[in-house]
Amino acid sequence: MTDNKKKSNNNELLIKELSSYYPGSSLAKELSRTLKWSSDAVYRRIRGEVPFTFDEVILIARDLRISLDSLTTKNDATNNNVVFTVNPECLHLNGNQFQHNDTLSRYYENLKILYDRCGELTKDKSDNTSIKLAYNFIPSTFYLKYPVLKQFLLFKWIYQYDKKFSLKSMSQLKIKEDTVALNFDRQSILQSFMRSEYVLDRSVFRSVVDDIIYFVRVGLITAAELTSLKKALLSMISEIEQIAISGFLPSGNKIDIYISQIDFHFSYAQVMSDSSEYSFIRMYPFNYLYTSDPRICRMHRENIESLMKYSTLVSHSNEIYRVVYFREQRQIVENITANL
């Protein structure tokens, strides 16, 4: 293959890959915005008349918050490397400089990146957008509408990592008002997939209750805060049960909820549309690794589907099991005070 043909082929692969990052937008419009070019200059590159320069590819990768590898190796079947993306700021936990307000800012920024990726897929006009997830943690689809639960989960994270922890109680953790709209946007995005399949670890509620009991015992959750957490948990469990009974999210989109009969140790998700696909792995504990590598996406999809063999479908089916399961979860929450 001549050098010119190689350049042309590389340019075609680059255009194909860039298109997957802008499924709901015009590629030409996004490149014009990123590179500050005229439409004519952009279309010359899209048509292959003028190849992208290395500096231009760097600017595009920075705008997308991805590595150059992810633009050049993903479709290379001979390459065994897989590129994951993560927000490094959320991994920087320097004990001497750690402040919980800074941590919250990094947390919100990281979530915005994560849900921007999901939002790209839900803008796809097809009816084939879907999300599959396996969680040993309560999905944010359910807890985001309960501020006290979100506050507790963040409080726990800060307590774990802040070597100069100074908060005397959970209520001292103040969440910025401008995040309220972001939370509703995130919840809306998660409910916008035309089809959702959730595999939940059977102990997702028990683990949260155990965490709450710990913080009560060390004096960092007051009696009033415990009452609020208990009320929110019971309300959330009832809401999830109603969703399971109907088989539909409040958005009207279909959801299948499975309760796993075996424990699993990682939380991961896979989202897809006709034009794009992403896989996420939860870590540290509010950060995510994600990739659009088709091999990892396939492995994620197959792994989540394999867990369904060990799980019980409770959406619009298995009524006796569903009734017993959610009754037991409510009893676990009701018994919080008995375990103190």
N, C-alpha and C positions, 0 to 999 in steps of 0.2 A: 504494500500500500504506500503510495507517494505521500510526502509530507503534507501536501495540500488536501489530499483526501482524509488524512488523519485529522487535520485541523477541522475540516468540515464535519467529520463524524463526531469529534469532541464537542463541537458547537451544537450539533443536533441533540446530543445526549444532555448537554447543559440546559438547553431550552426545554427539553422534555421534563427534566428534573425540576426546573423552576416552575413549570406549569403546575406541578403537584403541590407546590407551596401556596399557590394562589387559586384554589379551586372555585372560589366564589367571586373572584375579581378578574379584571382584565390584566393579563400579564404585561401588555404594553403600558397600561396606565401605571402599574406598580413600578415598573422599571424606570419610567419617566420621572416618577416621584423620587425614587432612590438615587438615580444617577443625575437628576436635574438636566435631562435631555429633552429635545424636541421629539415629537411623535415620529418624524421621518427618521431621525437617527436611531431610535429604538427599533422601528420596523426593519431597517436595513440589517440589524443584527439578528432579529427574529427570523428573517428570511434567509440568513446565512450569507448575505452579500458582504458583510463586514464581521469578522470574528470578534468576540469579546477579548479584551486584554486582561492580563493577570490582575492589574490594579482594579479593573471594573468588577471582576469576579470577587475580589476581596471586599469591595464596598457592598456588593449584593449579599454576601455571606454575613457581614456585620449587621446589615439591616434585618436579615432573617434570624439573627442570633444562632447561627449554625456554623459548623466548621467547614473548611474547604473540602475535607474528605467526603463529607456527606453529599456534596455536589458532584463529586468526581468518581467515587468508587462504588456507590450503592448498587448500580446496575451492572457491575463487573462481576460475572459469575466466578472468575478465577481468583478473586480477592477474598481472603478469609477474615479480613478485619470488619468489625461492626462499629459504627460510630453512634455513640449516645450523646445526647445533649443534656446539660444540667446547668442551673444558675449557680455559679461558683460563690457568689456573695452569700448565699444561704448556707454554704458549708464553712464559711469563715467565722469560727466561734473563738475569738481570742479572749481568754479569760480576763486579761488586764484592761481590755477596752470594751468589753461586752456591756451593752445597755439594752434593756428590754424594748425601749422605743425604737432603737435602730433595728433590732431583731424583727419587730412587727413590720417595719417598713420593708425589710428584705422579704419577709413572708408574703406580704401583699403583692410585691413586685413579682415574685416567683409564681404565685397563683395566677396573676394576670397573664403571664407568658403561657402557662399551662392551658388556661381556658381560652386564650386566643387561638391556640392550635385546635382545640375542640370546636371553637366557633367557626373556624375556617371550613370545617367539614359540614356543619349544620347549615351553612349558607348554600351548600350544593342543592340544586333544584330537584334532584331525583328523590324517589321514595325509598332509596336503599341505604340511607344513613343509619348506622347502628353502633352500639357500644356494648362490649362484653367486659365484665369485670369480676374479679375474684378478690374479696376483701376480708381480712381478719380485723377490720376496723369499720366503724359505722361510716358509710359513704356520705360525702358532703351533700349529695342529693337530698338526704333526709335531715341532717342536723343544721344546715345553714339557716333555716328559718327560726331557730331557737338560739337567741343571742347568748343565753347563759351557758349553753353547751359549748358553743364556739369559744366563749371566754374561758371556760374550764380547760379545754384542750390546749389553748395557747398558754394558759397559766402553767399547766403541767410541763409543757415544753421549755418555758423560760426557767422554771424551777430546776429542771434537769441540767441545763447548760450554763446558767448564769452563776459564776463562782462568787459574785458579789450580790447574790440575791437579797433584796431589801424589802420586798412586798410582805406585808403582815397578814394579808388576806386576799382572797381571789378578787373581791370587789374593788381592790386598789388598782387592778389592771384595767386601764382605760383604753377602749378600742375607738379608733378615730371615726368620727361621724361620716366622713366621706367614703368609708368602706361599706356602708349600708347598701348603697346603690350597686356597688360591685358585687356584693353577695347575692342580691336579687338577679343580677345579670348572670352570675355563675350558675345559680340554680336553674334559671331559664334555659341556659345553654345545655345543661345536663339533661333537661327534660325535652329538648328539641330533637333528639335523635328519634327517628321513626320507629326504631325497635331497640329495646334495652334488655339485656340478660345479666342479672346480678346473682353471683354465687356468694353467699355470706357464710363465714365461719360460724358454727353453731354457738360460739362463745362471745360474739361481738358485744352483746349487752352486758354479759357477766364481767368482761374485762374492764369496761368503763366503770361499773359499780365498784369493782375491787380498787380501781384507782381513786375513786371518790372517797371510799372508806379510809384509804391510806392518808389522804390529805386532811380528812376530818380528825384522825387520830393524832397527827402532828400539829394540830391547831391552826391550820391554814385555810380551813373552810369553816365558816360560822354556821350556827344553827339555821339562821335565815337563808344563807346561801345553799345549805343542804336541802332545805324545803323547796327552793326554787329549782335546783337541779333535779330533784325527785319528780316534781310536777312536770318539768320539761321532758324528762325521760319517759314518763308514763304517756304523755301526750304524743310523743314521737312514735312510741311502740304502737299505739292505737292507730295512728295515721298510716304507718307501714302495713299494719294488718288490713286496713281498709283498701289500700292499694293492692295488696295481695288478693283480697277477695274479688275485686273488680278486674284485676289484670291490666289496669291502665293507670298511668301517671296523671296528675292534675292537668297536665297539658293536653291530655287526650291520646297520647301516644302509648303504644303497647309496651308492657314490661313483664318479663318472666322472672320471678324471684325464687331462687333455690336456697335451701338450707343444707350446708354440707354436713355429712355424718362423720367426716374425718377432719382433723385440724390441719391447717396449712400455715406456713410461717411468713409468707410474703403477700403483699397486696399489689395487684397489677391490673392493668386495663388495656383494652384494645379498641380503638375507634376507627371507623372506616366509612367511606362513601364510594361512589362509583369511580372517583378520580384520585382519592388519596387514602392513606392508612397510617395510623400512628400507634405505637405501643408505649405504655408507661409502666414504670416500676416505682413504687412508693419507697421513700427512704428518709431518714434523719430528721424528724419523722414527717415533716410537712413538705419535703422536697420530692422531686420526681426526676428520674432519668427517663428520657424519651427518645425514640428513634422511629424513622420511617423505613428502615431497612426491611425489605420484603421477607427476608429469611426469619428475622426476629418476630415480625408481625405474624407470620404463619405459625411459628412455634408458640407464641402467646395464645393465638386463637385455638390451636390444638390442645394446649395445656388447660385452658379454661373449660373447653368442651369435655376434656377427660375428667375434670372434677365433677361434672354433672352426673357422671356414672355413680358417684358416691353421695349424691345429694338428692333431696326431696323437693320436687316442684310444689310450691305452695300458692302460686298464682292461679286463681280460678280452678283449683283442683286440690285433691288430698285434704278434704275439709277437716276430717278428724285430727290428722296430724297438725294442721295449721292452727286449729283452735287450741289444742293442748300446748303447742309450742309457744304461742303468744301469751297464753295464760301463765305459763311458767316464767316467761320473761317479766311479766308484770309483777309476779310474786317475788322474783329476785330483787326488783327495785323496791317493792313495798317493804322488804325485809332489811333494807339498808341499816336502819336504826337498831335492829336486833343484833346486828353483827359488830356494833361499836363497843 
